[in-house]
């Protein structure tokens, strides 16, 4: 990663996503996705697995797809997922840097699939969806 101010680094070593080069942004987002994946795998203990990760710094997007393994979730009614979605959103928002959410077009898309592969839900983590948690 660049180390001179104006190339994605601020004094003190903090990464400045808004001014970083596209290459530095891509590396930064790849590291974020890798850290998320590592933490997710540790906390979920085999109850689900990450099946794909897509990172595009040109559009400020990180998209992560997770497949749940619990057979009971195959018939989970989508209408009852509001509280779970809210918990996932709040957790993701509080773990994402405030400046990344507030000052950029960053969007993390978390897709959850049922054990058979059908879509269960998608959670969008961005400045707008995280606004209630950044007050």
PyMOL commands that place a pseudoatom at each C-alpha (Angstrom):
pseudoatom trace, name=CA, resn=UNK, resi=1, chain=A, elem=C, hetatm=0, pos=[0.000, 0.000, 0.000]
pseudoatom trace, name=CA, resn=UNK, resi=2, chain=A, elem=C, hetatm=0, pos=[1.201, 3.532, -0.687]
pseudoatom trace, name=CA, resn=UNK, resi=3, chain=A, elem=C, hetatm=0, pos=[2.757, 5.370, 2.215]
pseudoatom trace, name=CA, resn=UNK, resi=4, chain=A, elem=C, hetatm=0, pos=[2.865, 8.983, 1.058]
pseudoatom trace, name=CA, resn=UNK, resi=5, chain=A, elem=C, hetatm=0, pos=[0.022, 11.377, 1.861]
pseudoatom trace, name=CA, resn=UNK, resi=6, chain=A, elem=C, hetatm=0, pos=[-2.245, 11.882, -1.129]
pseudoatom trace, name=CA, resn=UNK, resi=7, chain=A, elem=C, hetatm=0, pos=[-1.781, 8.267, -2.241]
pseudoatom trace, name=CA, resn=UNK, resi=8, chain=A, elem=C, hetatm=0, pos=[-4.249, 6.713, 0.138]
pseudoatom trace, name=CA, resn=UNK, resi=9, chain=A, elem=C, hetatm=0, pos=[-2.324, 7.192, 3.367]
pseudoatom trace, name=CA, resn=UNK, resi=10, chain=A, elem=C, hetatm=0, pos=[-2.881, 9.898, 5.928]
pseudoatom trace, name=CA, resn=UNK, resi=11, chain=A, elem=C, hetatm=0, pos=[-0.329, 10.998, 8.468]
pseudoatom trace, name=CA, resn=UNK, resi=12, chain=A, elem=C, hetatm=0, pos=[-0.206, 8.374, 11.193]
pseudoatom trace, name=CA, resn=UNK, resi=13, chain=A, elem=C, hetatm=0, pos=[-0.648, 5.503, 8.736]
pseudoatom trace, name=CA, resn=UNK, resi=14, chain=A, elem=C, hetatm=0, pos=[-4.457, 5.564, 8.537]
pseudoatom trace, name=CA, resn=UNK, resi=15, chain=A, elem=C, hetatm=0, pos=[-5.736, 4.617, 5.072]
pseudoatom trace, name=CA, resn=UNK, resi=16, chain=A, elem=C, hetatm=0, pos=[-7.659, 7.354, 3.231]
pseudoatom trace, name=CA, resn=UNK, resi=17, chain=A, elem=C, hetatm=0, pos=[-9.921, 5.457, 0.862]
pseudoatom trace, name=CA, resn=UNK, resi=18, chain=A, elem=C, hetatm=0, pos=[-11.361, 8.591, -0.738]
pseudoatom trace, name=CA, resn=UNK, resi=19, chain=A, elem=C, hetatm=0, pos=[-7.980, 9.751, -2.099]
pseudoatom trace, name=CA, resn=UNK, resi=20, chain=A, elem=C, hetatm=0, pos=[-6.394, 6.347, -2.763]
pseudoatom trace, name=CA, resn=UNK, resi=21, chain=A, elem=C, hetatm=0, pos=[-5.519, 5.105, -6.233]
pseudoatom trace, name=CA, resn=UNK, resi=22, chain=A, elem=C, hetatm=0, pos=[-7.770, 2.459, -7.764]
pseudoatom trace, name=CA, resn=UNK, resi=23, chain=A, elem=C, hetatm=0, pos=[-5.024, -0.113, -7.258]
pseudoatom trace, name=CA, resn=UNK, resi=24, chain=A, elem=C, hetatm=0, pos=[-4.669, 0.767, -3.560]
pseudoatom trace, name=CA, resn=UNK, resi=25, chain=A, elem=C, hetatm=0, pos=[-8.459, 0.712, -3.124]
pseudoatom trace, name=CA, resn=UNK, resi=26, chain=A, elem=C, hetatm=0, pos=[-8.607, -2.766, -4.663]
pseudoatom trace, name=CA, resn=UNK, resi=27, chain=A, elem=C, hetatm=0, pos=[-5.930, -4.076, -2.285]
pseudoatom trace, name=CA, resn=UNK, resi=28, chain=A, elem=C, hetatm=0, pos=[-7.671, -2.413, 0.668]
pseudoatom trace, name=CA, resn=UNK, resi=29, chain=A, elem=C, hetatm=0, pos=[-11.059, -3.941, -0.219]
pseudoatom trace, name=CA, resn=UNK, resi=30, chain=A, elem=C, hetatm=0, pos=[-9.468, -7.351, -0.782]
pseudoatom trace, name=CA, resn=UNK, resi=31, chain=A, elem=C, hetatm=0, pos=[-7.934, -7.168, 2.703]
pseudoatom trace, name=CA, resn=UNK, resi=32, chain=A, elem=C, hetatm=0, pos=[-11.304, -6.128, 4.185]
pseudoatom trace, name=CA, resn=UNK, resi=33, chain=A, elem=C, hetatm=0, pos=[-13.055, -9.048, 2.479]
pseudoatom trace, name=CA, resn=UNK, resi=34, chain=A, elem=C, hetatm=0, pos=[-10.364, -11.470, 3.651]
pseudoatom trace, name=CA, resn=UNK, resi=35, chain=A, elem=C, hetatm=0, pos=[-10.681, -10.240, 7.248]
pseudoatom trace, name=CA, resn=UNK, resi=36, chain=A, elem=C, hetatm=0, pos=[-14.481, -10.490, 7.071]
pseudoatom trace, name=CA, resn=UNK, resi=37, chain=A, elem=C, hetatm=0, pos=[-14.226, -14.031, 5.692]
pseudoatom trace, name=CA, resn=UNK, resi=38, chain=A, elem=C, hetatm=0, pos=[-11.767, -15.094, 8.390]
pseudoatom trace, name=CA, resn=UNK, resi=39, chain=A, elem=C, hetatm=0, pos=[-13.974, -13.675, 11.159]
pseudoatom trace, name=CA, resn=UNK, resi=40, chain=A, elem=C, hetatm=0, pos=[-17.132, -15.126, 9.638]
pseudoatom trace, name=CA, resn=UNK, resi=41, chain=A, elem=C, hetatm=0, pos=[-15.635, -18.605, 9.383]
pseudoatom trace, name=CA, resn=UNK, resi=42, chain=A, elem=C, hetatm=0, pos=[-14.390, -18.466, 12.976]
pseudoatom trace, name=CA, resn=UNK, resi=43, chain=A, elem=C, hetatm=0, pos=[-17.696, -17.300, 14.451]
pseudoatom trace, name=CA, resn=UNK, resi=44, chain=A, elem=C, hetatm=0, pos=[-19.986, -19.530, 12.384]
pseudoatom trace, name=CA, resn=UNK, resi=45, chain=A, elem=C, hetatm=0, pos=[-18.138, -22.738, 13.225]
pseudoatom trace, name=CA, resn=UNK, resi=46, chain=A, elem=C, hetatm=0, pos=[-19.147, -24.641, 10.094]
pseudoatom trace, name=CA, resn=UNK, resi=47, chain=A, elem=C, hetatm=0, pos=[-22.830, -23.630, 10.169]
pseudoatom trace, name=CA, resn=UNK, resi=48, chain=A, elem=C, hetatm=0, pos=[-22.281, -21.899, 6.839]
pseudoatom trace, name=CA, resn=UNK, resi=49, chain=A, elem=C, hetatm=0, pos=[-19.532, -21.236, 4.349]
pseudoatom trace, name=CA, resn=UNK, resi=50, chain=A, elem=C, hetatm=0, pos=[-18.496, -18.414, 2.079]
pseudoatom trace, name=CA, resn=UNK, resi=51, chain=A, elem=C, hetatm=0, pos=[-18.990, -19.617, -1.474]
pseudoatom trace, name=CA, resn=UNK, resi=52, chain=A, elem=C, hetatm=0, pos=[-17.866, -16.553, -3.422]
pseudoatom trace, name=CA, resn=UNK, resi=53, chain=A, elem=C, hetatm=0, pos=[-16.312, -13.144, -2.992]
pseudoatom trace, name=CA, resn=UNK, resi=54, chain=A, elem=C, hetatm=0, pos=[-16.317, -10.384, -5.588]
pseudoatom trace, name=CA, resn=UNK, resi=55, chain=A, elem=C, hetatm=0, pos=[-14.398, -7.134, -5.115]
pseudoatom trace, name=CA, resn=UNK, resi=56, chain=A, elem=C, hetatm=0, pos=[-14.511, -4.186, -7.511]
pseudoatom trace, name=CA, resn=UNK, resi=57, chain=A, elem=C, hetatm=0, pos=[-12.771, -0.993, -6.398]
pseudoatom trace, name=CA, resn=UNK, resi=58, chain=A, elem=C, hetatm=0, pos=[-14.002, 0.831, -9.522]
pseudoatom trace, name=CA, resn=UNK, resi=59, chain=A, elem=C, hetatm=0, pos=[-17.554, 0.598, -8.152]
pseudoatom trace, name=CA, resn=UNK, resi=60, chain=A, elem=C, hetatm=0, pos=[-16.559, 0.477, -4.443]
pseudoatom trace, name=CA, resn=UNK, resi=61, chain=A, elem=C, hetatm=0, pos=[-18.252, -2.922, -4.108]
pseudoatom trace, name=CA, resn=UNK, resi=62, chain=A, elem=C, hetatm=0, pos=[-17.500, -5.951, -1.969]
pseudoatom trace, name=CA, resn=UNK, resi=63, chain=A, elem=C, hetatm=0, pos=[-19.964, -8.791, -2.533]
pseudoatom trace, name=CA, resn=UNK, resi=64, chain=A, elem=C, hetatm=0, pos=[-19.796, -11.902, -0.368]
pseudoatom trace, name=CA, resn=UNK, resi=65, chain=A, elem=C, hetatm=0, pos=[-22.065, -14.918, -0.779]
pseudoatom trace, name=CA, resn=UNK, resi=66, chain=A, elem=C, hetatm=0, pos=[-22.606, -17.331, 2.101]
pseudoatom trace, name=CA, resn=UNK, resi=67, chain=A, elem=C, hetatm=0, pos=[-24.372, -20.670, 1.944]
pseudoatom trace, name=CA, resn=UNK, resi=68, chain=A, elem=C, hetatm=0, pos=[-26.090, -21.813, 5.116]
pseudoatom trace, name=CA, resn=UNK, resi=69, chain=A, elem=C, hetatm=0, pos=[-25.834, -25.513, 5.971]
pseudoatom trace, name=CA, resn=UNK, resi=70, chain=A, elem=C, hetatm=0, pos=[-28.630, -26.066, 8.511]
pseudoatom trace, name=CA, resn=UNK, resi=71, chain=A, elem=C, hetatm=0, pos=[-31.353, -28.082, 6.694]
pseudoatom trace, name=CA, resn=UNK, resi=72, chain=A, elem=C, hetatm=0, pos=[-34.022, -26.377, 8.858]
pseudoatom trace, name=CA, resn=UNK, resi=73, chain=A, elem=C, hetatm=0, pos=[-33.286, -23.133, 7.004]
pseudoatom trace, name=CA, resn=UNK, resi=74, chain=A, elem=C, hetatm=0, pos=[-34.247, -24.607, 3.623]
pseudoatom trace, name=CA, resn=UNK, resi=75, chain=A, elem=C, hetatm=0, pos=[-37.865, -23.631, 4.223]
pseudoatom trace, name=CA, resn=UNK, resi=76, chain=A, elem=C, hetatm=0, pos=[-37.248, -20.460, 6.249]
pseudoatom trace, name=CA, resn=UNK, resi=77, chain=A, elem=C, hetatm=0, pos=[-39.941, -17.886, 5.393]
pseudoatom trace, name=CA, resn=UNK, resi=78, chain=A, elem=C, hetatm=0, pos=[-38.326, -14.744, 4.001]
pseudoatom trace, name=CA, resn=UNK, resi=79, chain=A, elem=C, hetatm=0, pos=[-40.964, -12.554, 5.696]
pseudoatom trace, name=CA, resn=UNK, resi=80, chain=A, elem=C, hetatm=0, pos=[-39.666, -13.484, 9.170]
pseudoatom trace, name=CA, resn=UNK, resi=81, chain=A, elem=C, hetatm=0, pos=[-36.055, -12.452, 8.559]
pseudoatom trace, name=CA, resn=UNK, resi=82, chain=A, elem=C, hetatm=0, pos=[-36.332, -8.757, 9.536]
pseudoatom trace, name=CA, resn=UNK, resi=83, chain=A, elem=C, hetatm=0, pos=[-34.804, -9.103, 13.023]
pseudoatom trace, name=CA, resn=UNK, resi=84, chain=A, elem=C, hetatm=0, pos=[-31.947, -11.281, 11.704]
pseudoatom trace, name=CA, resn=UNK, resi=85, chain=A, elem=C, hetatm=0, pos=[-31.284, -8.849, 8.843]
pseudoatom trace, name=CA, resn=UNK, resi=86, chain=A, elem=C, hetatm=0, pos=[-31.262, -5.939, 11.314]
pseudoatom trace, name=CA, resn=UNK, resi=87, chain=A, elem=C, hetatm=0, pos=[-28.750, -7.714, 13.574]
pseudoatom trace, name=CA, resn=UNK, resi=88, chain=A, elem=C, hetatm=0, pos=[-26.455, -8.543, 10.658]
pseudoatom trace, name=CA, resn=UNK, resi=89, chain=A, elem=C, hetatm=0, pos=[-26.683, -4.966, 9.364]
pseudoatom trace, name=CA, resn=UNK, resi=90, chain=A, elem=C, hetatm=0, pos=[-25.988, -3.396, 12.749]
pseudoatom trace, name=CA, resn=UNK, resi=91, chain=A, elem=C, hetatm=0, pos=[-22.982, -5.673, 13.320]
pseudoatom trace, name=CA, resn=UNK, resi=92, chain=A, elem=C, hetatm=0, pos=[-21.535, -5.038, 9.860]
pseudoatom trace, name=CA, resn=UNK, resi=93, chain=A, elem=C, hetatm=0, pos=[-22.070, -1.274, 10.165]
pseudoatom trace, name=CA, resn=UNK, resi=94, chain=A, elem=C, hetatm=0, pos=[-20.327, -1.040, 13.521]
pseudoatom trace, name=CA, resn=UNK, resi=95, chain=A, elem=C, hetatm=0, pos=[-17.364, -3.072, 12.204]
pseudoatom trace, name=CA, resn=UNK, resi=96, chain=A, elem=C, hetatm=0, pos=[-16.933, -0.917, 9.085]
pseudoatom trace, name=CA, resn=UNK, resi=97, chain=A, elem=C, hetatm=0, pos=[-14.953, 2.320, 9.287]
pseudoatom trace, name=CA, resn=UNK, resi=98, chain=A, elem=C, hetatm=0, pos=[-17.198, 5.350, 9.672]
pseudoatom trace, name=CA, resn=UNK, resi=99, chain=A, elem=C, hetatm=0, pos=[-15.278, 7.395, 7.079]
pseudoatom trace, name=CA, resn=UNK, resi=100, chain=A, elem=C, hetatm=0, pos=[-15.584, 4.602, 4.517]
pseudoatom trace, name=CA, resn=UNK, resi=101, chain=A, elem=C, hetatm=0, pos=[-19.359, 4.584, 4.972]
pseudoatom trace, name=CA, resn=UNK, resi=102, chain=A, elem=C, hetatm=0, pos=[-19.865, 8.343, 5.288]
pseudoatom trace, name=CA, resn=UNK, resi=103, chain=A, elem=C, hetatm=0, pos=[-17.401, 9.720, 2.732]
pseudoatom trace, name=CA, resn=UNK, resi=104, chain=A, elem=C, hetatm=0, pos=[-17.428, 7.187, -0.121]
pseudoatom trace, name=CA, resn=UNK, resi=105, chain=A, elem=C, hetatm=0, pos=[-19.843, 5.139, -2.222]
pseudoatom trace, name=CA, resn=UNK, resi=106, chain=A, elem=C, hetatm=0, pos=[-18.654, 1.929, -0.531]
pseudoatom trace, name=CA, resn=UNK, resi=107, chain=A, elem=C, hetatm=0, pos=[-21.186, -0.897, -0.584]
pseudoatom trace, name=CA, resn=UNK, resi=108, chain=A, elem=C, hetatm=0, pos=[-20.803, -4.349, 0.932]
pseudoatom trace, name=CA, resn=UNK, resi=109, chain=A, elem=C, hetatm=0, pos=[-23.409, -6.812, -0.281]
pseudoatom trace, name=CA, resn=UNK, resi=110, chain=A, elem=C, hetatm=0, pos=[-23.876, -9.871, 1.920]
pseudoatom trace, name=CA, resn=UNK, resi=111, chain=A, elem=C, hetatm=0, pos=[-25.892, -12.601, 0.201]
pseudoatom trace, name=CA, resn=UNK, resi=112, chain=A, elem=C, hetatm=0, pos=[-27.206, -15.535, 2.171]
pseudoatom trace, name=CA, resn=UNK, resi=113, chain=A, elem=C, hetatm=0, pos=[-28.286, -18.723, 0.398]
pseudoatom trace, name=CA, resn=UNK, resi=114, chain=A, elem=C, hetatm=0, pos=[-30.399, -21.561, 1.745]
pseudoatom trace, name=CA, resn=UNK, resi=115, chain=A, elem=C, hetatm=0, pos=[-28.745, -24.998, 2.033]
pseudoatom trace, name=CA, resn=UNK, resi=116, chain=A, elem=C, hetatm=0, pos=[-30.134, -25.968, -1.395]
pseudoatom trace, name=CA, resn=UNK, resi=117, chain=A, elem=C, hetatm=0, pos=[-28.776, -22.804, -3.026]
pseudoatom trace, name=CA, resn=UNK, resi=118, chain=A, elem=C, hetatm=0, pos=[-31.924, -20.656, -3.225]
pseudoatom trace, name=CA, resn=UNK, resi=119, chain=A, elem=C, hetatm=0, pos=[-31.628, -17.021, -2.148]
pseudoatom trace, name=CA, resn=UNK, resi=120, chain=A, elem=C, hetatm=0, pos=[-32.558, -16.412, 1.479]
pseudoatom trace, name=CA, resn=UNK, resi=121, chain=A, elem=C, hetatm=0, pos=[-31.708, -12.719, 1.902]
pseudoatom trace, name=CA, resn=UNK, resi=122, chain=A, elem=C, hetatm=0, pos=[-29.324, -9.946, 0.941]
pseudoatom trace, name=CA, resn=UNK, resi=123, chain=A, elem=C, hetatm=0, pos=[-28.014, -7.305, 3.325]
pseudoatom trace, name=CA, resn=UNK, resi=124, chain=A, elem=C, hetatm=0, pos=[-26.615, -4.075, 1.845]
pseudoatom trace, name=CA, resn=UNK, resi=125, chain=A, elem=C, hetatm=0, pos=[-24.045, -2.297, 4.023]
pseudoatom trace, name=CA, resn=UNK, resi=126, chain=A, elem=C, hetatm=0, pos=[-23.438, 1.306, 2.920]
pseudoatom trace, name=CA, resn=UNK, resi=127, chain=A, elem=C, hetatm=0, pos=[-23.661, 4.868, 4.167]
pseudoatom trace, name=CA, resn=UNK, resi=128, chain=A, elem=C, hetatm=0, pos=[-27.425, 5.029, 3.761]
pseudoatom trace, name=CA, resn=UNK, resi=129, chain=A, elem=C, hetatm=0, pos=[-28.273, 1.689, 5.377]
pseudoatom trace, name=CA, resn=UNK, resi=130, chain=A, elem=C, hetatm=0, pos=[-25.770, 2.307, 8.207]
pseudoatom trace, name=CA, resn=UNK, resi=131, chain=A, elem=C, hetatm=0, pos=[-26.902, 5.884, 8.949]
pseudoatom trace, name=CA, resn=UNK, resi=132, chain=A, elem=C, hetatm=0, pos=[-29.046, 4.842, 11.953]
pseudoatom trace, name=CA, resn=UNK, resi=133, chain=A, elem=C, hetatm=0, pos=[-26.021, 3.155, 13.526]
pseudoatom trace, name=CA, resn=UNK, resi=134, chain=A, elem=C, hetatm=0, pos=[-23.596, 6.041, 12.986]
pseudoatom trace, name=CA, resn=UNK, resi=135, chain=A, elem=C, hetatm=0, pos=[-25.473, 8.697, 14.972]
for i in range(1, 135): cmd.bond("trace and resi %d" % i, "trace and resi %d" % (i + 1))
show_as sticks, trace
zoom trace
